[in-house]
Amino acid sequence: MDLYSIGEMLIDFTPGGEPASYIRNAGGAPANVAIAAAKNGLEAGMCCCVGDDDFGRFLLDTLRRHGARCLRPQLCAEAVTTMAFVTLDGDGDRRFTFARKPGADMFLREEDVREEDIRESVIVHAGSCSLSASPEAEATVRAMTLGRQMGKLVSFDVNYRDVMWPGGEAACAAKVMELLPLVDLLKISAEEVEMMGGEEHIPALMEKNGLTAVVETLGAQGARCFFAGESFLSPGGKSKCVDATGAGDAFWGGFLSSLRHQGVEDAAGITGDILRRALAYGNAAGDICVQGRGAIPSLPTRAQIEARLGA
């Protein structure tokens, strides 16, 4: 198994939130990254939590149909964990507002994370949407800890909007900072970089926490990578945004897939040239997804990305 991805499931609603207006896609960064990686030729497994109803089962089937294995999926009594009220602008950038359903608790339990799954994998990926203030957040922490202890590449996709945490942004930032020593590859947007104090603080942050690389997505400008005391920019394409919902996940799934296809199996094997190729691959994936105006249906395949890069 190339990629082990862990998280809860995000259910998308169009504005108004009526059941008839469901956007019938599995969501959440861990799920979309798992599917994006699977569509790029990696064997991906997803440990997830969904509602025990027809829609929850539909989400599990969506994962399977797109090539991601469901590892011990939990069917929970609550049907919805997070609602995202979505608008889609002319550039395909999905703008959304999160609302927590009262009483919903769909985070993975610690016992859902099994050592044999992580041992089988090469990359362990977690998204910030799998964090919560409850003890169930320990499932994500445990997966990342085991990944680090077993010498796996540990990937973390941060989005403070996804961290449902009492205490506001300061508490969210503090929780993310706690996890950074477990991380090899950190994906973060320009907005979150500013919340962490700005780009000038990233080298010190990396040295303190032992991060191999930090990738900052910059929308229409592409993505910037911080690595080994230098930073380099990979320009974006025509999409206007590589960090829209779905597009950001396509970017990161393509990025991780590129690392695996280049034979990188641990942080020690990563070089600046490898990261430059991975950034270009990810940008192409994000561009294609944005132009496809959506998440899972428009997550691109390896052949589509390579055709874009070849053109």
KAKA-V286705 format. One record per pair of residues at least 6 apart in sequence whose ideal C-beta (glycine too) atoms are under 7 Angstrom apart, sorted by the first residue. I is the first residue (numbers start at 1). GAP is how many residues later the second one is. D is the distance in Angstrom with one decimal. If there is no record, write none. Layout:
BEGIN
((I;GAP;D) (I;GAP;D))
END
This chain:
BEGIN
((1;42;5.1) (1;44;5.1) (1;119;4.6) (1;120;4.7) (2;35;6.9) (2;40;3.9) (2;41;5.0) (2;42;6.4) (2;119;6.9) (2;120;5.2) (2;121;6.4) (2;258;5.4) (3;31;6.3) (3;34;4.7) (3;39;5.4) (3;41;4.2) (3;118;6.5) (3;120;4.8) (3;122;6.0) (3;253;6.4) (4;41;5.4) (4;113;5.7) (4;114;5.8) (4;117;3.7) (4;119;7.0) (4;120;5.0) (4;121;6.9) (5;25;4.4) (5;28;5.7) (5;29;3.9) (5;39;6.4) (5;41;4.8) (5;120;4.5) (6;24;5.7) (6;41;4.8) (6;102;6.7) (6;107;6.8) (6;120;5.1) (6;124;5.9) (6;133;7.0) (6;134;5.9) (6;137;4.8) (7;21;5.3) (7;22;6.8) (7;23;3.0) (7;24;6.5) (7;41;6.3) (7;119;6.5) (7;120;4.9) (7;122;5.7) (7;123;3.7) (8;20;6.2) (8;40;6.7) (8;41;4.9) (8;73;5.4) (8;98;5.2) (8;99;5.5) (8;100;6.8) (8;121;6.2) (8;122;5.6) (9;17;6.1) (9;18;6.9) (9;19;5.5) (9;22;6.1) (9;39;5.4) (9;40;6.3) (9;41;4.7) (9;50;5.5) (9;72;6.6) (10;17;3.7) (10;18;3.8) (10;72;5.3) (10;74;6.2) (10;119;6.2) (11;16;6.8) (11;69;5.5) (11;71;7.0) (11;72;6.6) (12;11;4.2) (12;13;6.2) (12;15;5.3) (12;72;5.0) (12;74;5.6) (13;8;6.3) (13;9;6.5) (13;70;5.3) (13;71;6.5) (13;72;5.7) (13;73;6.8) (14;7;4.0) (14;9;6.1) (14;72;5.7) (15;70;5.5) (15;71;7.0) (15;72;6.1) (17;66;6.4) (17;68;6.4) (23;63;6.6) (24;34;6.6) (25;37;6.8) (25;270;4.8) (25;271;4.6) (26;33;4.3) (26;36;4.6) (26;37;5.7) (26;270;6.3) (27;268;6.1) (28;99;6.3) (28;101;4.9) (29;98;3.3) (29;100;5.9) (29;128;4.6) (29;130;7.0) (29;220;5.4) (30;16;6.6) (30;95;6.3) (30;96;6.4) (30;97;4.4) (30;100;6.1) (31;15;5.8) (31;17;6.2) (31;32;6.3) (32;214;6.1) (32;217;3.3) (32;263;5.8) (32;264;6.7) (32;267;6.9) (33;92;5.6) (33;124;6.8) (33;216;5.0) (33;219;5.3) (33;220;4.7) (34;10;4.3) (34;12;4.2) (34;34;4.3) (35;28;6.5) (35;31;4.4) (35;32;6.8) (35;33;5.1) (35;261;5.8) (35;264;5.8) (36;213;5.7) (36;214;4.9) (36;217;2.4) (36;218;6.3) (36;249;6.7) (36;263;4.7) (37;7;4.7) (37;216;4.4) (37;219;5.7) (37;220;5.2) (38;6;4.3) (38;28;6.1) (38;29;3.3) (38;30;4.8) (39;27;6.3) (39;28;6.1) (39;260;5.5) (39;261;6.9) (39;262;5.0) (40;213;6.4) (40;214;6.0) (40;217;3.6) (40;261;6.7) (40;262;4.4) (41;216;6.6) (41;261;5.1) (42;215;5.4) (42;218;5.7) (44;23;6.9) (44;24;4.7) (44;25;6.9) (45;23;6.9) (45;24;4.3) (45;26;4.6) (45;72;6.3) (46;17;5.7) (46;22;4.8) (46;23;6.9) (46;24;5.9) (46;25;6.5) (47;24;4.5) (47;25;6.0) (47;61;6.3) (47;65;5.9) (47;66;6.5) (48;22;6.7) (48;25;5.3) (49;25;4.5) (49;27;5.9) (49;57;4.5) (49;58;6.3) (49;59;5.2) (50;6;3.7) (50;9;5.0) (50;10;6.1) (50;23;6.4) (50;25;6.4) (51;25;5.9) (51;27;6.0) (51;28;3.3) (51;29;6.2) (52;23;3.8) (52;24;5.8) (52;25;6.0) (53;26;4.6) (55;24;6.4) (56;19;6.1) (56;23;6.3) (60;10;5.5) (60;13;5.5) (62;234;6.4) (63;7;5.6) (64;6;6.2) (66;230;6.2) (71;46;5.5) (72;40;5.3) (72;42;6.9) (74;34;6.6) (74;38;6.1) (76;30;5.0) (78;25;6.6) (78;26;4.2) (78;27;6.5) (78;28;6.0) (80;21;4.8) (80;24;5.8) (81;20;6.8) (81;23;5.0) (81;25;3.8) (82;16;5.7) (82;18;6.2) (83;16;4.7) (83;18;6.4) (84;12;4.3) (84;14;5.8) (85;11;6.2) (85;12;4.9) (85;14;6.9) (86;8;5.4) (86;10;4.7) (87;8;4.9) (88;6;5.5) (88;205;6.6) (89;6;6.6) (91;149;4.0) (91;150;6.0) (91;199;7.0) (92;152;6.5) (92;198;4.4) (92;199;6.4) (92;201;4.5) (93;147;6.9) (93;148;4.5) (93;151;4.3) (94;150;5.1) (94;151;4.3) (94;152;6.7) (96;149;6.4) (98;63;6.0) (100;64;5.5) (105;29;6.8) (107;23;6.9) (107;25;5.0) (107;27;6.5) (107;29;3.6) (107;30;6.5) (107;32;6.8) (108;22;6.9) (108;28;6.3) (108;31;3.9) (109;27;5.9) (109;30;6.0) (110;28;5.0) (110;29;4.9) (110;32;5.7) (112;27;5.9) (113;26;5.1) (113;29;5.2) (113;30;4.8) (115;31;6.0) (118;6;6.0) (118;25;6.4) (118;28;4.8) (118;29;5.6) (118;32;6.2) (118;34;6.7) (119;31;6.0) (121;31;6.1) (122;30;6.3) (122;31;6.5) (122;138;6.6) (122;143;5.5) (123;29;6.5) (123;30;4.6) (123;32;5.9) (123;133;5.7) (124;19;6.0) (124;20;6.4) (124;23;3.3) (124;28;4.9) (124;30;5.1) (124;31;6.9) (125;30;4.2) (125;131;7.0) (126;14;5.1) (126;17;6.3) (126;18;5.7) (126;30;5.6) (127;30;4.5) (127;35;6.8) (128;29;6.5) (128;30;5.0) (128;31;5.2) (128;34;4.6) (128;35;5.1) (128;48;6.8) (129;33;3.7) (130;10;4.4) (131;6;5.0) (131;9;6.0) (131;32;5.1) (131;44;6.2) (132;32;5.9) (133;32;5.2) (133;33;5.6) (141;38;6.8) (144;10;5.5) (144;35;6.4) (144;38;4.3) (145;37;5.9) (147;7;4.5) (148;6;5.5) (148;34;4.8) (151;115;5.9) (153;31;5.2) (153;32;6.5) (153;113;6.3) (153;114;6.2) (154;28;5.8) (154;29;5.3) (154;30;4.9) (155;30;4.7) (155;101;6.2) (156;23;6.6) (156;27;4.5) (156;30;5.4) (157;30;4.6) (157;95;5.9) (158;18;5.7) (158;28;6.6) (158;29;6.7) (158;30;4.7) (158;34;5.5) (159;30;6.9) (159;33;7.0) (160;9;6.0) (160;12;4.7) (160;32;5.8) (160;35;6.5) (163;9;4.2) (163;12;6.5) (165;6;4.9) (165;7;4.9) (165;10;6.2) (169;26;6.3) (173;22;6.1) (173;23;6.8) (180;29;4.0) (180;31;6.5) (181;28;4.9) (181;29;6.2) (183;28;6.0) (184;27;6.9) (184;28;4.5) (184;83;4.5) (185;27;6.2) (185;28;5.4) (186;25;5.8) (186;28;4.7) (187;28;5.0) (187;30;6.9) (187;65;5.3) (188;26;6.5) (188;28;5.8) (189;27;7.0) (189;28;5.2) (189;54;5.4) (190;26;5.9) (190;28;5.5) (193;6;5.9) (193;23;5.4) (196;9;6.9) (202;12;5.6) (202;24;5.0) (203;23;6.7) (203;26;6.6) (206;8;6.1) (206;20;6.4) (212;55;4.2) (212;58;5.7) (213;12;5.8) (213;13;6.6) (213;14;4.6) (213;57;6.5) (213;62;6.0) (214;12;4.4) (215;8;5.7) (215;10;5.2) (216;7;6.5) (216;8;4.7) (217;6;5.0) (217;25;5.7) (217;26;4.1) (217;31;6.1) (217;34;6.5) (218;6;6.1) (219;22;4.8) (219;23;6.4) (219;24;5.7) (220;16;5.5) (220;20;5.0) (220;21;6.2) (221;14;6.8) (221;15;6.0) (222;11;6.2) (222;12;5.0) (222;13;4.3) (222;14;3.7) (222;20;6.6) (222;61;5.3) (223;11;5.4) (223;19;6.5) (223;56;5.3) (223;59;6.6) (223;60;6.1) (224;7;5.7) (224;9;4.9) (225;6;6.5) (225;7;5.8) (225;50;5.1) (225;54;5.7) (227;45;5.7) (227;48;5.6) (228;44;6.6) (230;42;6.9) (232;44;6.3) (234;42;6.5) (234;45;3.6) (234;46;5.3) (234;49;5.5) (236;6;5.2) (236;47;5.3) (236;51;6.6) (237;46;6.3) (237;47;6.7) (237;50;3.9) (238;49;6.3) (239;8;7.0) (239;47;6.4) (239;48;4.0) (239;51;3.8) (239;52;6.0) (241;6;6.4) (241;49;5.7) (242;6;6.9) (242;9;5.3) (242;41;5.8) (242;44;3.4) (242;45;6.6) (244;46;5.7) (245;50;6.2) (246;43;5.4) (246;48;5.9) (246;49;3.1) (246;52;7.0) (247;39;4.4) (247;42;4.3) (247;43;4.5) (248;38;6.8) (250;35;4.3) (250;36;5.3) (250;39;3.8) (250;49;5.0) (250;50;6.4) (251;31;4.2) (251;32;6.7) (251;34;5.6) (251;35;3.7) (252;30;6.6) (253;32;6.7) (253;46;7.0) (254;27;5.0) (254;28;4.5) (254;30;6.9) (254;31;3.1) (254;51;5.9) (255;23;4.8) (255;24;6.9) (255;26;6.4) (255;27;3.6) (257;45;6.9) (258;19;6.0) (258;20;4.0) (258;23;3.9) (258;24;7.0) (259;15;6.8) (259;19;5.5) (262;12;5.4) (262;15;6.7) (264;6;5.7) (264;10;6.1) (280;29;6.5) (281;24;6.0) (281;28;7.0) (284;21;4.7) (284;24;4.4) (284;25;5.3) (285;15;5.3) (285;20;5.3) (288;10;7.0) (288;12;4.1) (288;16;5.8) (288;17;6.8) (288;20;6.2) (289;9;5.0) (289;10;5.9) (289;11;6.3) (292;6;2.5))
END
